[in-house]
Amino acid sequence: MFIRLACCRLLRHRKLIYISLFISFLLSFVYVVVLPHAVKLLQKPPKIQEVYQYVIPEDSPTDSTNSRCTFYDCFNIYRCGHEFNGDFKVYVYPMARHVDQDFIPIGGKMSKEYHTILSAIVESQYYTKNPEEACVFVSSIDTLNQNRFRVKETSQALALLPHWNGGQNHLIFNMVPGTAPDYKTVVELSIGKAMVAGVGFDSWTYRSSFDISIAIYSDLAISLSNDYTFKNRTTFISTVQINLHNDFITSLKSIEKQKSMIRVIEPCSPSGQNKTIVCHKNNTYNYAEVFTDSVFCLILPGPRLMDTVLIDALAAGCIPIVAINHVVLPFFEVIDWKRAIIMWSETELNTLLEVVSGIPLDRRKDMSAQGRWLYKTYLSSLQIITMTTLKILSQRLHPHSSDFYENWNLRPNPVSARNPLFLPYMSDSSGFTAIILSYDRIDSLFTLINMISKAPSLQKIIVVWNNQLKSPPHFSEWPKIDVSLKIVQTTANKLSNRFFPYREIETEAILSLDDDILMLTLDEIEFGFQVWKEFPDHIVGFPSRTHVWNNKTNTWKYESEWKNELSMVLTGAAFYHKYWNQAYTYIMPNNIKEWVDDHMNCEDIAMNFLVSNTTNKAPIKVTPKKKFKCPQCTNTEMLSADQGHMATRTSCVNMFAAIYGRMPLKTVEYRIDPVLYRSLLPKKLKRYNNFGEL
């Protein structure tokens, strides 16, 4: 009996232990596995993943598409800022689930492609969370593929957007317009005054200066772009579509019988389901090989006016021959397609071979390389396509800050250079404008103004007042001088303000000065200007610096020691053409300018990189002066007095070289002095003789 009771107690004790262990395990599981996921569910999702549900009433109105819209009568520019720089901000509506009154979705789930487009906008410099400061609105309703949404209900959903306002300032993305059998060339939504960034426009449906013709994204193009060579291409011209109309196939086969320079590919099976394998006569080919093995790729009208074949051909280096009448090419507003493709009439195919065969080999190679560069620069990803679209919109709003033709269409070439100026010499009568960057050194500034105002060639002085915490002196306190004096008050303390293309600059020559440069003489300034007139595409100035390679660290080093070599002339005292202000503000890579403004350093290095990268020319130092320290300034007033100043400038040199993809600075052992400098002739016989302390 005693043994039985002991056994029962032991069993109950073991049960309690097992139950305790199970409860402990269950609590641990809840704590470690379940709770974190519950917390994640309670956390706020990212911006474009906020989900709401809207029920679309059956009788909800739509806004008929205005087919006559232009940028000047359907776009409200007053939403887009009033500053000279302009403010171009884009608002993305929160993600929502739109259903009809039976709770049936009006379209499929958001595609990966459209999610990528919205993410690119949200992560860009154009994005704003505040719809009140937005210039352009983008819906979270996926309109990329017309086959994936109901047209009427989607049009109704768009019209119910809170900031729709008849579609004004809204941008609709679409890459697959129309449906079988008609395949319209523009998405068949009712969108009022909204713009369409679409694929496959023709000249009848494209609203000039309003819509934006974009490119369709191609997965195949990515692999084609990685396998490129222009050599050993065995086929002169290939068709690259497997769904051509029978009339085109008959016409091309007739040409092929007469001349073997063209290859007409067809599906290997009547159904054409296997699109990776194509046939020519009795031979089979991998579809991708058609692009990489052909010099020219003939593109004809298919069921849709434009599909991925243009992008695939560009990526593979196969020169596209676009024989589609009235097609609107992607980003044609800014891209000069004549440099990369051949436009042909679809009714003149019988004369195509005769003309194309006369194109020289060098021209073919250049067109192939240009096409690949255009693909990589503007068409290679959905993010890039999206950013190019927004950049074009921004340029429409602010044409004064538009990129030049060369920036859109000339591929970088380290061994080539160009002079951005039209003439190699400047007029003798023009003179120069002095731009002085100042913060609060009033005495030094006034001394400099009094001195520089006596320069014979000076036309105007512009003081860039960079202090937002302190107003500039009252006008009555400024020096009384004989030339025009203009004070520009900036809205932010940025070093790049000295390189802004102010409308007050009327001369071609600019003398950039820091407000502590008191050691220059009038003879030095005048001589520097005369030298600049002979070399207007160079930076011509006084304080010089160089860069050297460090073999131990395999990096560049900024060097300020006095040497016989130079690769930079600091813009604290330098002449340059006013074009470079435009280039610095609107053409130079934005990440360079942002870094300069964030770190309050290296704007002069950035300007030297910009000029040398464009012209492949070194700056020019004039006169032998080496000392440029302000005698009246304290160390606390000078940015260069900071112990980390030199290390930061070394970092600048390395970072800028990485951004440009090369080291554009040119090192020279060269200086220009007056003709009779150091001669024993009397001073009265020398034109420039007062150089002060060297």
HUSULZI-V742594 format. One record per helix or strand. SS is the DSSP state (helix for helix, strand for strand). FROM is the first residue (numbers start at 1). LEN is the number of residues. If there is no record, write none. Layout:
# HUSULZI-V742594
ss from len
SS FROM LEN
SS FROM LEN
This chain:
# HUSULZI-V742594
ss from len
helix 2 41
helix 47 3
strand 52 4
strand 63 1
helix 77 3
strand 90 3
strand 96 4
strand 105 1
strand 107 1
helix 112 11
strand 127 1
helix 131 3
strand 136 3
strand 145 1
helix 146 3
strand 149 1
helix 151 9
helix 165 3
strand 170 5
strand 176 1
strand 191 1
strand 195 4
strand 202 1
strand 212 2
helix 219 7
strand 235 5
helix 246 13
strand 262 2
strand 266 2
strand 277 4
strand 283 4
helix 287 6
strand 294 7
helix 309 8
strand 319 5
strand 327 1
helix 337 3
strand 342 2
helix 349 8
helix 361 19
helix 382 16
helix 399 3
helix 405 5
strand 432 7
helix 442 11
strand 458 8
helix 475 3
strand 484 6
helix 495 5
strand 509 6
helix 522 13
strand 540 2
strand 544 7
strand 555 5
strand 566 1
strand 568 2
strand 573 5
helix 579 8
helix 590 10
helix 603 13
strand 620 3
helix 635 3
helix 639 3
helix 645 16
strand 668 1
strand 671 2
helix 683 3
